[in-house]
Amino acid sequence: MRAILIATVLFVSASGSIWGQAPPATPSQLGYFRYVLTTLANPMYDQQFVAKEADLIIASWALNEGEAAAFRSAVQKMHVVLEDVRKERTVIVSRRSVLTSTDRAEIDALSGRVEDGVTLLANQILNSVRPEIAARLRRAGEIVANATKIGVN
C-alpha cells in the first residue's frame, strides 16, 4: 500500500511544472540524474554530508530558491523510495537462506521501483528549473554518458 502511495506522490509531483512540460529525460540524461539522486538520497549517508553536497550541487547548477526547493524535494522523495526498497529487500532476503526465483523476481521489481523513481524525479527537476538550467543538466547527462562509452574515468 505504501508503495502505491509513494508512486502516486511521485507521479503527481513529476507532473507539475513551472516552465511548462519539458521533453522527458533521455536514457543518457537519466544516468546522470540516477547518480545525483541516489547518491544524495542514500539512506546510509550522514545527513550533514548530504546537505553539504546538495548545497554544492545547487550552487554549481545556479538554482534559484524555488528551483533549489524543488531539487531538495526530489532528493527527499528519492530517499523515501530508497529506504522503502532497502527495507523490503531486507524482508525478502531474511525469509530464507536460499532465494527462490520468486524472491529474485521481487528483488528485480524493487530495482524497477528505483528506476521509476529516478525517471519521475529527474523529469520533475527538469520541469522545475528554468529552460537554460534544464538544458545544462541535460548536457551534463550527455557528457557523462559519452565519457562512459569511451571509457574515460
Backbone hydrogen bonds in HBPLUS format (Angstrom, degrees):
<---DONOR---> <-ACCEPTOR-->    atom                        ^
c    i                          cat <-CA-CA->   ^        H-A-AA   ^      H-
h    n   atom  resd res      DA  || num        DHA   H-A  angle D-A-AA Bond
n    s   type  num  typ     dist DA aas  dist angle  dist       angle   num
A0005-LEU N   A0001-MET O   3.05 MM   4  6.41 158.1  2.10 149.6 155.8     1
A0006-ILE N   A0002-ARG O   2.83 MM   4  6.11 161.5  1.87 153.5 158.2     2
A0007-ALA N   A0003-ALA O   2.90 MM   4  6.07 164.5  1.92 148.0 152.6     3
A0008-THR N   A0004-ILE O   2.90 MM   4  6.08 154.5  1.96 146.9 154.0     4
A0009-VAL N   A0005-LEU O   2.90 MM   4  6.17 162.5  1.93 152.7 157.1     5
A0010-LEU N   A0006-ILE O   2.86 MM   4  6.08 163.9  1.88 155.2 159.7     6
A0011-PHE N   A0007-ALA O   2.91 MM   4  6.07 156.7  1.96 144.9 151.5     7
A0012-VAL N   A0008-THR O   2.90 MM   4  6.10 172.0  1.91 157.3 159.0     8
A0013-SER N   A0009-VAL O   2.87 MM   4  5.95 160.5  1.91 148.3 154.6     9
A0014-ALA N   A0010-LEU O   2.87 MM   4  5.97 155.3  1.93 145.7 152.6    10
A0015-SER N   A0011-PHE O   3.06 MM   4  6.20 133.7  2.28 143.1 154.7    11
A0015-SER N   A0012-VAL O   3.28 MM   3  5.27 134.6  2.50  93.5 105.5    12
A0018-ILE N   A0127-ASN O   3.31 MM 109  6.60 144.0  2.45 148.6 155.7    13
A0030-LEU N   A0026-THR O   2.80 MM   4  6.05 154.5  1.86 157.1 165.6    14
A0031-GLY N   A0027-PRO O   3.14 MM   4  6.38 141.7  2.29 141.4 149.7    15
A0032-TYR N   A0029-GLN O   3.14 MM   3  5.33 121.6  2.50 100.5 113.6    16
A0033-PHE N   A0029-GLN O   3.10 MM   4  6.48 165.7  2.12 153.9 157.3    17
A0034-ARG N   A0030-LEU O   2.66 MM   4  5.77 152.5  1.74 149.4 157.9    18
A0035-TYR N   A0031-GLY O   3.13 MM   4  6.33 159.4  2.17 142.1 146.3    19
A0036-VAL N   A0032-TYR O   3.06 MM   4  6.40 168.4  2.07 154.1 156.5    20
A0037-LEU N   A0033-PHE O   2.77 MM   4  5.81 170.7  1.78 157.3 159.7    21
A0038-THR N   A0034-ARG O   2.89 MM   4  5.75 161.3  1.93 145.7 152.0    22
A0039-THR N   A0035-TYR O   2.99 MM   4  5.82 145.5  2.11 140.0 149.1    23
A0040-LEU N   A0036-VAL O   3.04 MM   4  6.17 174.0  2.04 153.0 154.9    24
A0041-ALA N   A0037-LEU O   2.83 MM   4  5.77 144.0  1.96 144.9 155.6    25
A0042-ASN N   A0039-THR O   3.46 MM   3  5.39 161.5  2.49  99.8 105.0    26
A0045-TYR N   A0042-ASN O   3.12 MM   3  5.71 164.8  2.15 119.5 123.9    27
A0049-PHE N   A0046-ASP O   3.10 MM   3  5.33 118.5  2.50 101.8 116.0    28
A0050-VAL N   A0046-ASP O   3.04 MM   4  6.40 161.6  2.07 152.5 157.9    29
A0051-ALA N   A0047-GLN O   2.93 MM   4  6.06 160.1  1.97 142.3 147.4    30
A0052-LYS N   A0048-GLN O   3.04 MM   4  6.24 160.4  2.08 146.7 151.5    31
A0053-GLU N   A0049-PHE O   2.91 MM   4  6.15 164.3  1.93 156.6 161.3    32
A0054-ALA N   A0050-VAL O   2.82 MM   4  5.98 160.7  1.86 153.1 158.9    33
A0055-ASP N   A0051-ALA O   2.94 MM   4  6.14 154.6  2.01 143.6 150.6    34
A0056-LEU N   A0052-LYS O   2.99 MM   4  6.30 152.7  2.07 146.0 153.2    35
A0057-ILE N   A0053-GLU O   2.93 MM   4  6.24 158.6  1.98 152.1 157.7    36
A0058-ILE N   A0054-ALA O   2.84 MM   4  6.04 165.0  1.86 154.1 158.5    37
A0059-ALA N   A0055-ASP O   2.96 MM   4  6.15 157.3  2.02 145.3 151.3    38
A0060-SER N   A0056-LEU O   2.84 MM   4  6.05 161.6  1.88 148.8 154.4    39
A0061-TRP N   A0057-ILE O   2.81 MM   4  5.92 148.4  1.90 151.9 159.9    40
A0063-LEU N   A0058-ILE O   3.10 MM   5  5.46 168.7  2.11 156.4 159.1    41
A0062-ALA N   A0059-ALA O   3.05 MM   3  4.92 147.5  2.16  96.9 107.1    42
A0068-ALA N   A0064-ASN O   2.83 MM   4  5.98 158.0  1.88 157.1 164.0    43
A0069-ALA N   A0065-GLU O   2.99 MM   4  6.22 152.9  2.07 144.4 151.5    44
A0070-ALA N   A0066-GLY O   3.02 MM   4  6.32 153.9  2.09 144.6 151.5    45
A0071-PHE N   A0067-GLU O   2.89 MM   4  6.17 154.7  1.96 148.2 155.5    46
A0072-ARG N   A0068-ALA O   2.87 MM   4  6.11 167.8  1.88 153.2 156.3    47
A0073-SER N   A0069-ALA O   2.92 MM   4  6.06 152.3  2.00 143.4 151.4    48
A0074-ALA N   A0070-ALA O   2.96 MM   4  6.21 151.6  2.05 143.4 150.8    49
A0075-VAL N   A0071-PHE O   2.97 MM   4  6.32 156.9  2.02 153.7 160.0    50
A0076-GLN N   A0072-ARG O   2.94 MM   4  6.19 158.3  1.99 147.4 153.4    51
A0077-LYS N   A0073-SER O   2.91 MM   4  6.16 158.4  1.96 149.6 155.4    52
A0078-MET N   A0074-ALA O   2.93 MM   4  6.15 154.2  2.00 146.1 153.3    53
A0079-HIS N   A0075-VAL O   2.87 MM   4  6.12 146.9  1.98 145.0 154.7    54
A0080-VAL N   A0076-GLN O   3.10 MM   4  6.47 152.5  2.18 147.3 153.1    55
A0081-VAL N   A0077-LYS O   3.09 MM   4  6.43 159.1  2.13 147.1 152.6    56
A0082-LEU N   A0078-MET O   2.85 MM   4  6.10 170.8  1.86 157.5 159.4    57
A0083-GLU N   A0079-HIS O   2.88 MM   4  6.01 159.5  1.92 150.1 156.2    58
A0084-ASP N   A0080-VAL O   2.94 MM   4  6.07 164.1  1.96 150.1 154.5    59
A0085-VAL N   A0081-VAL O   2.91 MM   4  6.11 162.1  1.94 154.0 159.3    60
A0086-ARG N   A0082-LEU O   2.88 MM   4  6.01 157.8  1.93 145.6 152.1    61
A0087-LYS N   A0083-GLU O   2.98 MM   4  6.21 162.7  2.01 150.4 154.6    62
A0088-GLU N   A0084-ASP O   2.92 MM   4  6.12 167.3  1.94 152.9 156.5    63
A0089-ARG N   A0085-VAL O   2.85 MM   4  5.95 156.7  1.90 149.3 155.9    64
A0090-THR N   A0086-ARG O   2.98 MM   4  6.17 156.0  2.04 146.5 153.0    65
A0091-VAL N   A0087-LYS O   3.05 MM   4  6.39 153.4  2.13 147.9 154.8    66
A0092-ILE N   A0088-GLU O   3.00 MM   4  6.29 161.4  2.04 149.0 153.6    67
A0093-VAL N   A0089-ARG O   2.89 MM   4  6.09 170.6  1.90 158.5 160.5    68
A0094-SER N   A0090-THR O   2.94 MM   4  5.95 148.0  2.04 142.8 151.6    69
A0095-ARG N   A0092-ILE O   3.33 MM   3  5.57 156.3  2.39 104.3 111.1    70
A0104-ARG N   A0100-THR O   2.99 MM   4  6.34 160.6  2.02 150.6 155.4    71
A0105-ALA N   A0101-SER O   2.92 MM   4  6.11 149.9  2.02 140.6 148.9    72
A0106-GLU N   A0102-THR O   2.93 MM   4  6.21 150.6  2.02 146.1 153.9    73
A0107-ILE N   A0103-ASP O   2.96 MM   4  6.30 153.6  2.03 149.5 156.8    74
A0108-ASP N   A0104-ARG O   2.88 MM   4  6.13 156.7  1.93 147.2 153.8    75
A0109-ALA N   A0105-ALA O   2.93 MM   4  6.16 150.2  2.02 142.6 150.8    76
A0110-LEU N   A0106-GLU O   3.05 MM   4  6.38 142.4  2.20 139.4 149.4    77
A0110-LEU N   A0107-ILE O   3.08 MM   3  5.02 120.7  2.44  92.5 107.5    78
A0111-SER N   A0107-ILE O   3.11 MM   4  6.53 149.3  2.21 146.5 154.2    79
A0112-GLY N   A0108-ASP O   3.05 MM   4  6.42 147.7  2.15 143.8 153.1    80
A0113-ARG N   A0109-ALA O   3.04 MM   4  6.43 140.5  2.20 141.0 151.3    81
A0113-ARG N   A0110-LEU O   3.06 MM   3  5.03 122.3  2.41  92.5 107.2    82
A0114-VAL N   A0110-LEU O   3.15 MM   4  6.58 148.0  2.26 145.5 153.4    83
A0115-GLU N   A0111-SER O   3.03 MM   4  6.40 162.8  2.06 151.3 155.3    84
A0116-ASP N   A0112-GLY O   2.84 MM   4  6.07 156.6  1.89 147.7 154.5    85
A0117-GLY N   A0113-ARG O   2.93 MM   4  6.11 155.5  1.99 143.1 149.6    86
A0118-VAL N   A0114-VAL O   2.90 MM   4  6.22 159.3  1.94 154.5 160.1    87
A0119-THR N   A0115-GLU O   2.94 MM   4  6.15 166.6  1.96 152.7 156.0    88
A0120-LEU N   A0116-ASP O   2.95 MM   4  6.15 171.3  1.96 153.8 156.1    89
A0121-LEU N   A0117-GLY O   2.87 MM   4  5.94 165.7  1.90 152.2 156.9    90
A0122-ALA N   A0118-VAL O   2.79 MM   4  5.78 157.4  1.84 151.0 157.4    91
A0123-ASN N   A0119-THR O   3.13 MM   4  6.24 163.6  2.16 146.0 150.5    92
A0124-GLN N   A0120-LEU O   2.90 MM   4  6.12 141.7  2.04 137.3 149.1    93
A0125-ILE N   A0121-LEU O   2.88 MM   4  6.12 159.5  1.92 148.2 152.5    94
A0126-LEU N   A0122-ALA O   2.93 MM   4  6.24 167.6  1.95 151.9 155.1    95
A0127-ASN N   A0123-ASN O   2.92 MM   4  6.04 144.9  2.05 140.9 149.9    96
A0128-SER N   A0124-GLN O   2.99 MM   4  6.06 115.4  2.43 137.4 153.6    97
A0128-SER N   A0125-ILE O   2.94 MM   3  5.00 147.5  2.05 102.8 113.3    98
A0133-ILE N   A0130-ARG O   2.98 MM   3  5.31 125.7  2.28 108.2 122.4    99
A0134-ALA N   A0130-ARG O   2.94 MM   4  6.25 163.8  1.96 160.5 165.9   100
A0135-ALA N   A0131-PRO O   2.91 MM   4  6.13 153.1  1.99 145.2 152.3   101
A0136-ARG N   A0132-GLU O   3.18 MM   4  6.40 151.2  2.27 134.6 141.4   102
A0137-LEU N   A0133-ILE O   2.90 MM   4  6.22 158.4  1.95 155.3 161.4   103
A0138-ARG N   A0134-ALA O   2.88 MM   4  6.10 157.5  1.93 150.2 156.4   104
A0139-ARG N   A0135-ALA O   2.94 MM   4  6.13 158.0  1.99 144.5 150.8   105
A0140-ALA N   A0136-ARG O   2.89 MM   4  6.15 153.5  1.96 146.8 153.9   106
A0141-GLY N   A0137-LEU O   3.11 MM   4  6.40 154.6  2.18 144.7 150.7   107
A0142-GLU N   A0138-ARG O   3.04 MM   4  6.43 151.5  2.12 147.2 155.2   108
A0143-ILE N   A0139-ARG O   2.85 MM   4  6.14 159.8  1.89 156.2 161.6   109
A0144-VAL N   A0140-ALA O   2.98 MM   4  6.17 168.6  2.00 152.9 155.6   110
A0145-ALA N   A0141-GLY O   2.97 MM   4  6.10 161.6  2.01 144.8 150.5   111
A0146-ASN N   A0142-GLU O   2.86 MM   4  6.03 161.7  1.90 150.6 155.5   112
A0147-ALA N   A0143-ILE O   2.89 MM   4  6.06 158.8  1.93 151.3 157.4   113
A0148-THR N   A0144-VAL O   2.95 MM   4  6.14 151.7  2.04 146.9 154.6   114
A0149-LYS N   A0145-ALA O   3.03 MM   4  6.29 148.2  2.14 143.8 152.2   115
A0150-ILE N   A0146-ASN O   3.19 MM   4  6.50 149.2  2.29 146.6 153.1   116
A0152-VAL N   A0147-ALA O   2.83 MM   5  5.05 153.6  1.90 157.4 154.0   117
A0151-GLY N   A0148-THR O   3.26 MM   3  5.02 153.3  2.33  95.3 103.1   118
